[in-house]
Amino acid sequence: MAKRYTVFIFPGQGSQDVGMGRDFLESSARAKELFNEAGTALGRDLAKLCLEGPLEELTDTRWAQPAILTVSVIATTLLRESLPRLEVSAGAGHSLGEYSALWASGSLSFPRVAWMVNRRGQFITDACAKSPGTMAAVVGLDDEVVEEICARATEEAGLVEPANYNSPDQLVVTGVKAGVAKAVELAKDAGAKRAMELTVSGPFHSSMLEPAGRAMAELLDSEEVKPTNFPVYANAAAVPHGRPEEIISTLARQIYSPVLFKQTFEELARPDTTFVELGHGRVLSGLVRRTLKDFEGLKIINIGNMEELEQAVEELG
């Protein structure tokens, strides 16, 4: 029997919800330790925020990012403690999730990475305050059509750019509010199955956030960034990171560049591949299925609670 190719994937912002991590916390002393480590690094009770909210604060970019990352770290740690010989072939994450993947690969340390993504959230929040905007999801049009719509909307109403290439039938766009509204109108006229503005606090992954990227590069320059011990695919390039200096530059660029998620998973696809989504939610699993729906031998495992962890140990052991 051919050896399966195991890929760790990690969710990004948007997967947060009040109660996330509760099952891990109630069942595992290790989970409590990791939450406490992150909380100490951040100077607040992160576990309490995840369990009790309020949702408005948990959704705040500054706190959503370390919360989502910490739950992913817990899921990954518990899996590895159960299966210490598990071999990981590659890793990837959606936006924020790229930091979780780099931590899993040994490139970034915990809880320091929790502090880093909190600062990343602050840089993004500051940039959005100076350059307000929004995002919209377009479903059912080819990428090339949406890219043309972005160019036309930019000319007619203001900057709008591709933000997240999520799957073959979904592309999220980003930019100034007038530009995004125009893009939604044009997408509907072009026959999109769905085109709707998202409830977000800014034009994430747009060129308007370049100041946040520069700030993140400066922060990362002062941190210890190690080579990865398995390939981690960069959102901004859809190829694995290389040396630490390349990791720093691509993480900085990621903030103001489109997330090439669909392209990354097309690159990752191989026969007999198991994707393991580690953390709260199942958003990425759905996107992988839609991107690789015709691929032979595809398996997807989710680990967001103790029951799913036990099932994963059986399947991967």
Steps between C-alpha positions, in 0.01 A plus 500: 500500500634844403604727784253780560612859464398685819442875487425714806268794426410784736198736504519877489296788633126452471499156663478646853194443716416528869564159658793410274746270673259414784517124449880503495513714815255279692678178398871577484746646751736563207237718332471707818878542510511623141213745553676630811828542310324701229312704759819588683665610174197716414436636847138382518293187568470362148315187612228710665462708185462185286251339736293800604559770240352749443488410130567862397833492683587147384434615143735797542794427270750553783346223713346273239843426355676370816180320608466308173872427491504371860215254441688374192817462707309299761344269240838442336683445830246245623512315168879485506507383860265217399691419179863603556616320184248666269678636194376827352564541128406868470302777665295807409260743661252764390645848571546494880514119473835527326649598838349186656653292221840661553478431873413135427804478273735624774564838336326716765476436874196495726384705685709766326308449176175574687644837594618555140154448352347728764739771378416405140135559582585841646699598191209398278250686720711817486536479122127442453424808713709712264375328182143381561342248270321167480487163321250297299470134400429413138380146427449334164726700268841411357796673662582683177150648487522621860844647436357694204210616720752627758684699233178654366363577848829667592474729198137588566475518881829447682759238581386136515732199473489120533555402865439127552507240224308255718383236253429465127157659545572758773716811493484766771575859394621789713533876480326830566129474573384666178727281290386180670133600464557557128675163467201330665266670252715400204535141625123463524464642149759242380290213638665425833313244710562726795672833557475658841690737723652338809478623858865590551682795652722591208647424157705197608764373255484818293792721400348759736648298790861525386589709812393205716723272296798727552435507874475121508828464312672723756357295788599168343852626435549513878354153563658156476378340177637153424495290184193275478530126562234427239391714201258779591327664205494880495161666440656772288686264265336152513846344539685388816690750709877470485755669721399703807549830316259377231247403767518852645458672164210280386317533834529878471380497138215265589319778690452711185497224234228255393481164677573239231314226685354322198835508321677366811275197519531432131876491560462277807268247337642150464345154491410362844519834679361552851429861599476553875326825602617591849297749702154645532262471205489314170522781247825384340381142466210623288727710281739207449210276396381757249850559363601134475159338449619283210826393664552129568543371855434829678432478874423787739520477879388773742633542853307762694405307814598189697262266319642604164852464643430141603357420157802659331743297711324181385511604135855632497662252741 
